[in-house]
Amino acid sequence: FQLLTSEVYSSPKSAVLASLYQVCAADRLQEYAYDAMLAGLSYDVQVLPRGVRLTFGGYNDKLLDFATYVSAKLSQDISAVLPENE
């Protein structure tokens, strides 16, 4: 599915922050996504000029659970996705 918003590319700063979010989200979900990949499931988060696209795939009865988990993690407060300050 795709979340349509003009805010993603409304300014250079917003575009860079959206791209950083994409990288941090993938990093945060890497461990869980790896296990899912071994089970034949996949996901992708893409930051596009029109918004953010989430794509899920696989032929597994757990696809809905996987999509729900990833969507929940991505919809949390942004501080839960970004790296912790040291």
Buried (B, 14 or more C-beta within 10 A) or exposed (E): EEEEEEEBBEEEEBBEBBEEBBEBBBEBBEEBBEEBEEEEBBBEBEBEEEBBBBEBEBEEEBBEEBBEBBEEBBEEEEEEBBEEEE
